[in-house]
Amino acid sequence: MTARTLRETADVLIATTNAFDADTALTLFTPDAVIDDPSTGHRFDGNAGIRDYIERYFVGYQTVTRFLSIATISESRARVRVDFTGDFGHEIGLLDISVDADGLITRIDADLE
């Protein structure tokens, strides 16, 4: 994995959630991927959990995400800073995205600043 690949993964994730396209977004994740988001009070496991997360918090709140910056943590992990707007208002978020050797997302640790 390279920083460029991590950035591309983040860009595609943002584009698919901004399009409210849960089906395409799910293709970016491994079947057993996890999204842990303390701001929601929940952890979302596997494709069913991730679909629920996208549909509930992106589609449901009409959330639009804008990329702000990326910091590479390791070859397979990056911290992406994003701007969220939607029916809830406005927040700045951090997404620690981990990927496997194939570039699929294995885990996202999400938080708000």
N, CA, C and O atoms as a DFTB+ gen file, in Angstrom:
452 C
 N C O
     1  1       0.838      -1.185       0.000
     2  2       0.000       0.000       0.000
     3  2       0.880       1.244       0.000
     4  3       1.971       1.246       0.570
     5  1       0.407       2.273      -0.628
     6  2       1.105       3.546      -0.646
     7  2       0.173       4.640      -0.152
     8  3      -1.040       4.442      -0.083
     9  1       0.734       5.789       0.190
    10  2      -0.090       6.913       0.615
    11  2      -1.081       7.281      -0.480
    12  3      -2.221       7.646      -0.196
    13  1      -0.644       7.184      -1.737
    14  2      -1.539       7.511      -2.850
    15  2      -2.736       6.566      -2.865
    16  3      -3.864       7.008      -3.083
    17  1      -2.514       5.303      -2.641
    18  2      -3.608       4.340      -2.615
    19  2      -4.545       4.620      -1.454
    20  3      -5.763       4.535      -1.615
    21  1      -4.013       4.947      -0.301
    22  2      -4.853       5.289       0.841
    23  2      -5.693       6.529       0.530
    24  3      -6.875       6.577       0.869
    25  1      -5.102       7.510      -0.099
    26  2      -5.847       8.719      -0.482
    27  2      -6.940       8.370      -1.488
    28  3      -8.065       8.857      -1.380
    29  1      -6.610       7.530      -2.460
    30  2      -7.618       7.128      -3.445
    31  2      -8.768       6.379      -2.781
    32  3      -9.930       6.584      -3.132
    33  1      -8.452       5.521      -1.834
    34  2      -9.495       4.794      -1.103
    35  2     -10.394       5.771      -0.363
    36  3     -11.618       5.648      -0.401
    37  1      -9.787       6.740       0.308
    38  2     -10.566       7.756       1.028
    39  2     -11.441       8.545       0.060
    40  3     -12.610       8.804       0.347
    41  1     -10.883       8.923      -1.078
    42  2     -11.646       9.693      -2.069
    43  2     -12.849       8.911      -2.593
    44  3     -13.937       9.469      -2.742
    45  1     -12.655       7.626      -2.872
    46  2     -13.768       6.814      -3.381
    47  2     -14.819       6.618      -2.285
    48  3     -16.017       6.669      -2.562
    49  1     -14.381       6.397      -1.056
    50  2     -15.325       6.268       0.054
    51  2     -16.162       7.539       0.192
    52  3     -17.383       7.464       0.331
    53  1     -15.524       8.686       0.154
    54  2     -16.234       9.957       0.266
    55  2     -17.199      10.128      -0.906
    56  3     -18.344      10.534      -0.710
    57  1     -16.750       9.823      -2.108
    58  2     -17.611       9.976      -3.289
    59  2     -18.842       9.077      -3.207
    60  3     -19.946       9.507      -3.543
    61  1     -18.661       7.829      -2.763
    62  2     -19.805       6.914      -2.717
    63  2     -20.776       7.284      -1.607
    64  3     -21.988       7.170      -1.790
    65  1     -20.271       7.723      -0.463
    66  2     -21.201       8.133       0.601
    67  2     -21.884       9.448       0.238
    68  3     -23.049       9.645       0.581
    69  1     -21.184      10.350      -0.448
    70  2     -21.821      11.592      -0.899
    71  2     -22.910      11.318      -1.937
    72  3     -23.868      12.083      -2.050
    73  1     -22.763      10.230      -2.691
    74  2     -23.779       9.830      -3.677
    75  2     -24.874       8.974      -3.023
    76  3     -25.817       8.550      -3.691
    77  1     -24.741       8.722      -1.710
    78  2     -25.681       7.882      -0.962
    79  2     -25.795       6.497      -1.591
    80  3     -26.880       5.921      -1.669
    81  1     -24.651       5.975      -2.038
    82  2     -24.575       4.694      -2.742
    83  2     -23.952       3.639      -1.824
    84  3     -22.755       3.361      -1.896
    85  1     -24.776       3.070      -0.977
    86  2     -24.296       2.074      -0.021
    87  2     -23.742       0.839      -0.720
    88  3     -22.756       0.264      -0.257
    89  1     -24.348       0.422      -1.811
    90  2     -23.883      -0.775      -2.520
    91  2     -22.441      -0.623      -2.988
    92  3     -21.623      -1.515      -2.766
    93  1     -22.123       0.494      -3.631
    94  2     -20.753       0.706      -4.099
    95  2     -19.810       0.920      -2.931
    96  3     -18.678       0.438      -2.957
    97  1     -20.252       1.628      -1.914
    98  2     -19.400       1.839      -0.738
    99  2     -19.002       0.501      -0.117
   100  3     -17.856       0.329       0.298
   101  1     -19.927      -0.432      -0.051
   102  2     -19.627      -1.735       0.554
   103  2     -18.537      -2.494      -0.196
   104  3     -17.839      -3.311       0.405
   105  1     -18.376      -2.248      -1.485
   106  2     -17.331      -2.943      -2.248
   107  2     -15.935      -2.510      -1.828
   108  3     -14.954      -3.150      -2.208
   109  1     -15.827      -1.443      -1.056
   110  2     -14.530      -0.952      -0.579
   111  2     -14.077      -1.666       0.687
   112  3     -12.930      -1.509       1.104
   113  1     -14.960      -2.451       1.308
   114  2     -14.714      -3.070       2.606
   115  2     -14.556      -4.584       2.499
   116  3     -15.138      -5.219       1.620
   117  1     -13.760      -5.153       3.407
   118  2     -13.721      -6.607       3.553
   119  2     -15.045      -7.052       4.189
   120  3     -15.713      -6.244       4.835
   121  1     -15.431      -8.315       4.019
   122  2     -16.700      -8.783       4.586
   123  2     -16.781      -8.661       6.117
   124  3     -17.870      -8.525       6.674
   125  1     -15.628      -8.712       6.788
   126  2     -15.624      -8.642       8.252
   127  2     -15.117      -7.299       8.785
   128  3     -14.686      -7.203       9.934
   129  1     -15.172      -6.277       7.952
   130  2     -14.700      -4.951       8.355
   131  2     -15.533      -4.403       9.513
   132  3     -16.654      -4.842       9.768
   133  1     -14.942      -3.429      10.201
   134  2     -15.574      -2.799      11.365
   135  2     -15.496      -1.286      11.210
   136  3     -14.484      -0.741      10.768
   137  1     -16.580      -0.622      11.580
   138  2     -16.554       0.826      11.776
   139  2     -16.910       1.067      13.235
   140  3     -17.999       0.714      13.687
   141  1     -15.986       1.668      13.959
   142  2     -16.208       2.012      15.358
   143  2     -16.347       3.525      15.429
   144  3     -15.397       4.254      15.144
   145  1     -17.523       3.995      15.805
   146  2     -17.799       5.429      15.814
   147  2     -18.419       5.828      17.148
   148  3     -19.639       5.772      17.305
   149  1     -17.583       6.235      18.118
   150  2     -18.100       6.614      19.429
   151  2     -19.120       7.758      19.396
   152  3     -19.957       7.865      20.291
   153  1     -19.053       8.610      18.370
   154  2     -20.011       9.724      18.306
   155  2     -21.439       9.219      18.124
   156  3     -22.391       9.915      18.477
   157  1     -21.596       8.020      17.579
   158  2     -22.931       7.423      17.422
   159  2     -23.272       6.507      18.588
   160  3     -24.426       6.121      18.771
   161  1     -22.261       6.164      19.373
   162  2     -22.467       5.227      20.468
   163  2     -22.497       3.775      20.026
   164  3     -22.920       2.903      20.786
   165  1     -22.049       3.503      18.792
   166  2     -22.140       2.151      18.251
   167  2     -20.876       1.735      17.512
   168  3     -20.078       2.561      17.069
   169  1     -20.729       0.429      17.398
   170  2     -19.735      -0.205      16.542
   171  2     -20.526      -0.991      15.495
   172  3     -21.527      -1.633      15.814
   173  1     -20.069      -0.934      14.254
   174  2     -20.780      -1.562      13.142
   175  2     -19.898      -2.641      12.543
   176  3     -18.803      -2.357      12.057
   177  1     -20.378      -3.889      12.578
   178  2     -19.579      -5.042      12.182
   179  2     -20.085      -5.656      10.884
   180  3     -21.287      -5.827      10.685
   181  1     -19.131      -5.986       9.994
   182  2     -19.441      -6.699       8.766
   183  2     -20.253      -5.858       7.794
   184  3     -20.597      -4.710       8.072
   185  1     -20.548      -6.456       6.652
   186  2     -21.266      -5.729       5.604
   187  2     -22.632      -5.230       6.062
   188  3     -23.033      -4.121       5.707
   189  1     -23.350      -6.028       6.843
   190  2     -24.678      -5.596       7.309
   191  2     -24.555      -4.381       8.224
   192  3     -25.344      -3.441       8.118
   193  1     -23.584      -4.396       9.108
   194  2     -23.382      -3.263      10.014
   195  2     -22.938      -2.013       9.278
   196  3     -23.400      -0.910       9.571
   197  1     -22.043      -2.191       8.323
   198  2     -21.550      -1.041       7.565
   199  2     -22.661      -0.455       6.699
   200  3     -22.773       0.765       6.582
   201  1     -23.482      -1.307       6.093
   202  2     -24.636      -0.806       5.335
   203  2     -25.554       0.004       6.260
   204  3     -26.006       1.086       5.888
   205  1     -25.824      -0.506       7.443
   206  2     -26.652       0.201       8.417
   207  2     -26.049       1.571       8.734
   208  3     -26.767       2.569       8.778
   209  1     -24.741       1.621       8.952
   210  2     -24.046       2.881       9.259
   211  2     -24.219       3.889       8.128
   212  3     -24.578       5.042       8.368
   213  1     -23.967       3.456       6.910
   214  2     -24.073       4.360       5.752
   215  2     -25.520       4.827       5.573
   216  3     -25.774       6.014       5.366
   217  1     -26.451       3.902       5.652
   218  2     -27.849       4.276       5.438
   219  2     -28.382       5.162       6.564
   220  3     -29.156       6.086       6.314
   221  1     -27.975       4.887       7.787
   222  2     -28.473       5.653       8.923
   223  2     -27.842       7.043       9.006
   224  3     -28.545       8.037       9.187
   225  1     -26.511       7.110       8.872
   226  2     -25.817       8.365       9.163
   227  2     -25.437       9.181       7.926
   228  3     -25.167      10.375       8.049
   229  1     -25.411       8.589       6.774
   230  2     -25.128       9.347       5.549
   231  2     -26.419       9.592       4.769
   232  3     -26.770      10.741       4.498
   233  1     -27.122       8.531       4.411
   234  2     -28.383       8.693       3.683
   235  2     -29.417       9.371       4.591
   236  3     -30.053      10.348       4.195
   237  1     -29.577       8.849       5.796
   238  2     -30.607       9.347       6.710
   239  2     -30.463      10.810       7.078
   240  3     -31.463      11.514       7.211
   241  1     -29.236      11.279       7.245
   242  2     -28.988      12.672       7.612
   243  2     -28.549      13.527       6.424
   244  3     -28.181      14.690       6.589
   245  1     -28.591      12.937       5.218
   246  2     -28.161      13.656       4.014
   247  2     -26.762      14.261       4.216
   248  3     -26.509      15.419       3.882
   249  1     -25.873      13.445       4.768
   250  2     -24.522      13.895       5.091
   251  2     -23.670      14.019       3.830
   252  3     -23.611      13.111       3.000
   253  1     -23.027      15.146       3.718
   254  2     -22.067      15.388       2.649
   255  2     -20.709      15.568       3.310
   256  3     -20.558      16.336       4.261
   257  1     -19.734      14.848       2.790
   258  2     -18.391      14.846       3.351
   259  2     -17.442      15.543       2.394
   260  3     -17.489      15.334       1.182
   261  1     -16.573      16.381       2.966
   262  2     -15.548      17.050       2.164
   263  2     -14.184      16.716       2.755
   264  3     -13.955      16.885       3.953
   265  1     -13.289      16.242       1.908
   266  2     -11.918      15.899       2.305
   267  2     -11.187      17.170       2.731
   268  3     -11.255      18.193       2.050
   269  1     -10.483      17.096       3.867
   270  2      -9.660      18.216       4.325
   271  2      -8.167      17.893       4.274
   272  3      -7.373      18.682       3.761
   273  1      -7.789      16.718       4.814
   274  2      -6.368      16.355       4.824
   275  2      -6.211      14.874       5.107
   276  3      -7.149      14.197       5.527
   277  1      -4.997      14.386       4.866
   278  2      -4.677      12.990       5.169
   279  2      -3.276      12.933       5.759
   280  3      -2.368      13.637       5.316
   281  1      -3.120      12.086       6.762
   282  2      -1.815      11.832       7.367
   283  2      -1.600      10.324       7.353
   284  3      -2.410       9.571       7.893
   285  1      -0.528       9.895       6.745
   286  2      -0.223       8.474       6.695
   287  2       0.332       8.038       8.049
   288  3       1.299       8.614       8.549
   289  1      -0.284       7.026       8.628
   290  2       0.160       6.482       9.913
   291  2       1.112       5.313       9.669
   292  3       2.121       5.168      10.359
   293  1       0.783       4.491       8.692
   294  2       1.633       3.373       8.291
   295  2       1.315       3.070       6.831
   296  3       0.507       3.759       6.206
   297  1       1.944       2.055       6.303
   298  2       1.704       1.683       4.910
   299  2       0.246       1.306       4.654
   300  3      -0.246       1.429       3.532
   301  1      -0.438       0.848       5.700
   302  2      -1.817       0.378       5.519
   303  2      -2.833       1.154       6.352
   304  3      -3.966       0.706       6.530
   305  1      -2.423       2.322       6.863
   306  2      -3.338       3.080       7.726
   307  2      -3.108       4.573       7.554
   308  3      -1.975       5.045       7.463
   309  1      -4.221       5.303       7.514
   310  2      -4.136       6.753       7.392
   311  2      -5.230       7.407       8.226
   312  3      -6.291       6.827       8.462
   313  1      -4.943       8.632       8.666
   314  2      -5.949       9.443       9.358
   315  2      -6.427      10.510       8.377
   316  3      -5.648      11.335       7.899
   317  1      -7.712      10.471       8.092
   318  2      -8.322      11.400       7.147
   319  2      -9.176      12.382       7.941
   320  3     -10.052      11.984       8.710
   321  1      -8.910      13.652       7.745
   322  2      -9.701      14.713       8.385
   323  2     -10.725      15.187       7.367
   324  3     -10.384      15.509       6.229
   325  1     -12.003      15.226       7.794
   326  2     -13.099      15.552       6.881
   327  2     -14.048      16.562       7.509
   328  3     -14.093      16.745       8.726
   329  1     -14.794      17.203       6.639
   330  2     -15.824      18.156       7.027
   331  2     -17.166      17.513       6.702
   332  3     -17.422      17.158       5.552
   333  1     -18.026      17.362       7.710
   334  2     -19.351      16.780       7.524
   335  2     -20.411      17.876       7.627
   336  3     -20.388      18.677       8.562
   337  1     -21.334      17.912       6.674
   338  2     -22.519      18.749       6.795
   339  2     -23.726      17.891       6.459
   340  3     -23.630      16.933       5.692
   341  1     -24.854      18.244       7.041
   342  2     -26.076      17.493       6.777
   343  2     -27.207      18.014       7.629
   344  3     -27.130      19.111       8.182
   345  1     -28.265      17.216       7.733
   346  2     -29.441      17.608       8.505
   347  2     -29.125      17.829       9.983
   348  3     -29.916      18.458      10.686
   349  1     -28.010      17.337      10.460
   350  2     -27.585      17.479      11.848
   351  2     -26.831      18.782      12.085
   352  3     -26.663      19.198      13.231
   353  1     -26.372      19.433      11.013
   354  2     -25.558      20.643      11.162
   355  2     -24.198      20.456      10.521
   356  3     -24.095      20.054       9.363
   357  1     -23.158      20.749      11.281
   358  2     -21.787      20.737      10.759
   359  2     -20.846      20.166      11.809
   360  3     -20.942      20.511      12.987
   361  1     -19.938      19.292      11.385
   362  2     -18.920      18.706      12.276
   363  2     -17.637      18.496      11.490
   364  3     -17.670      18.322      10.272
   365  1     -16.513      18.513      12.182
   366  2     -15.230      18.095      11.628
   367  2     -14.954      16.713      12.203
   368  3     -15.064      16.505      13.411
   369  1     -14.595      15.767      11.335
   370  2     -14.378      14.398      11.774
   371  2     -13.007      13.873      11.411
   372  3     -12.324      14.409      10.538
   373  1     -12.621      12.819      12.096
   374  2     -11.389      12.089      11.821
   375  2     -11.756      10.644      11.523
   376  3     -12.518      10.021      12.263
   377  1     -11.213      10.120      10.443
   378  2     -11.433       8.732      10.064
   379  2     -10.077       8.047       9.992
   380  3      -9.296       8.321       9.081
   381  1      -9.789       7.165      10.935
   382  2      -8.583       6.343      10.850
   383  2      -8.952       5.117      10.029
   384  3      -9.672       4.235      10.497
   385  1      -8.452       5.074       8.803
   386  2      -8.809       4.025       7.850
   387  2      -7.661       3.034       7.741
   388  3      -6.527       3.416       7.450
   389  1      -7.957       1.755       7.976
   390  2      -6.990       0.670       7.815
   391  2      -7.417      -0.186       6.636
   392  3      -8.601      -0.477       6.466
   393  1      -6.445      -0.591       5.821
   394  2      -6.725      -1.409       4.643
   395  2      -5.867      -2.661       4.660
   396  3      -4.823      -2.707       5.312
   397  1      -6.324      -3.684       3.930
   398  2      -5.543      -4.918       3.798
   399  2      -4.629      -4.826       2.573
   400  3      -4.562      -3.786       1.919
   401  1      -3.930      -5.918       2.270
   402  2      -2.974      -5.939       1.156
   403  2      -3.642      -5.706      -0.190
   404  3      -2.988      -5.279      -1.141
   405  1      -4.947      -5.984      -0.282
   406  2      -5.684      -5.757      -1.530
   407  2      -6.265      -4.347      -1.617
   408  3      -6.903      -3.999      -2.610
   409  1      -6.045      -3.531      -0.574
   410  2      -6.561      -2.170      -0.570
   411  2      -7.988      -2.046      -0.084
   412  3      -8.585      -0.973      -0.179
   413  1      -8.553      -3.146       0.443
   414  2      -9.907      -3.095       0.984
   415  2      -9.868      -2.619       2.433
   416  3      -8.949      -2.945       3.184
   417  1     -10.866      -1.854       2.806
   418  2     -10.929      -1.317       4.161
   419  2     -11.270      -2.435       5.139
   420  3     -12.246      -3.163       4.959
   421  1     -10.441      -2.555       6.184
   422  2     -10.688      -3.552       7.225
   423  2     -11.287      -2.910       8.469
   424  3     -11.986      -3.561       9.246
   425  1     -11.001      -1.611       8.647
   426  2     -11.474      -0.942       9.866
   427  2     -11.451       0.567       9.655
   428  3     -10.550       1.118       9.023
   429  1     -12.460       1.205      10.200
   430  2     -12.469       2.661      10.330
   431  2     -12.773       2.997      11.779
   432  3     -13.790       2.570      12.326
   433  1     -11.899       3.750      12.384
   434  2     -12.149       4.319      13.701
   435  2     -12.497       5.777      13.452
   436  3     -11.651       6.573      13.044
   437  1     -13.758       6.113      13.705
   438  2     -14.256       7.448      13.414
   439  2     -14.421       8.223      14.708
   440  3     -14.755       7.655      15.748
   441  1     -14.187       9.516      14.637
   442  2     -14.385      10.384      15.801
   443  2     -14.615      11.799      15.310
   444  3     -14.331      12.130      14.158
   445  1     -15.126      12.617      16.191
   446  2     -15.309      14.031      15.881
   447  2     -14.241      14.831      16.622
   448  3     -13.791      14.447      17.702
   449  1     -13.849      15.940      16.024
   450  2     -12.861      16.806      16.686
   451  2     -13.523      17.581      17.796
   452  3     -12.865      18.368      18.478
